[in-house]
Amino acid sequence: MGQPVASRGRAAKPTLGKAMLNKYARAFFTRVLTPFASFLIRRGVSPDTVTLLGTAGVVAGALVFYPMGEFFWGTVVITLFVFSDLVDGNMARQLGRSSRWGAFLDSTLDRVADGAIFGGFALWYAGGGDDITLCAVSIFCLASGQVVSYTKARGESIGLPVAVNGLVERAERLVIALTLAGLAGLHKFGVPGIQYLLPIALWIVAVGSLITLIQRVVTVRRESAEAEQAAEAVQAADEPSATGPAAGEPREQGSEAAK
């Protein structure tokens, strides 16, 4: 898990659990969950185990309930397991462990959770939902979310700052999708017309993800061009001045004088 760094949390990036809570609610849940996190530590449970179990719960909630059209209960299950984002971070801080491995594991499993959620929507519309267009939109949300995350990670890996977040990041994509999916699930409890909130959410996420992808690609292209221009300028400044014929004339003149 790397060298101990007591002052750092598990991950430097905002997770879905943190994004769904404002700073006051986060402070409250941190106080509430700290004893539970301490209990898990005493029982020998690692932050990685909590992360894995949390992701497993999200995947189960999405792929078991969503394909059956149970959007309310599926969202309830997913939301409960989302709090693992807060528990594993709390445990890591109590243990004073470095965030490098935890951040990597969180980011990797985030992609798995995203795929399960939008994959669950796609399975519903490919089956009982019987809407091939919304099935395609769900698949686009899944794929574009992965690519949006990849563009930033890849840009940073080649030394670019990628100084743009974009219109719709991961937290916004999932908060919109899960909130409206949960509300759409109330249709089964007799609330009329509310089932249309999920298609609206999927279209919003799809369009927002496309705009975000374009923003990041354009930013990477601009930053790449600027970096190449800066490198060329440094190279040109480091090259020795060319010595033309004028530089050789003193030697020739000196040679004639010697004769």
Sequence and secondary structure as in RCSB ss.txt:
>XXXX:A:sequence
MGQPVASRGRAAKPTLGKAMLNKYARAFFTRVLTPFASFLIRRGVSPDTVTLLGTAGVVAGALVFYPMGEFFWGT
VVITLFVFSDLVDGNMARQLGRSSRWGAFLDSTLDRVADGAIFGGFALWYAGGGDDITLCAVSIFCLASGQVVSY
TKARGESIGLPVAVNGLVERAERLVIALTLAGLAGLHKFGVPGIQYLLPIALWIVAVGSLITLIQRVVTVRRESA
EAEQAAEAVQAADEPSATGPAAGEPREQGSEAAK
>XXXX:A:secstr
  S  TT  S SS  HHHHTS HHHHHHHHHHHHHHHHHHHHTT  HHHHHHHHHHHHHHIIIIIGGGT HHHHH
HHHHHHHTHHHHHHHHHHHHT  HHHHHHHHHHHHHHHHHHHHHHHHHHHHTTT  HHHHHHHHHHHHHHHHHHH
HHHHHHHTT       SS HHHHHHHHHHHHHHHGGGGGT TTGGGHHHHHHHHHHHHHHHHHHHHHHHHHHHHH
HHHHHHHHHHHHHS     HHHHHHHHHHHHHH 
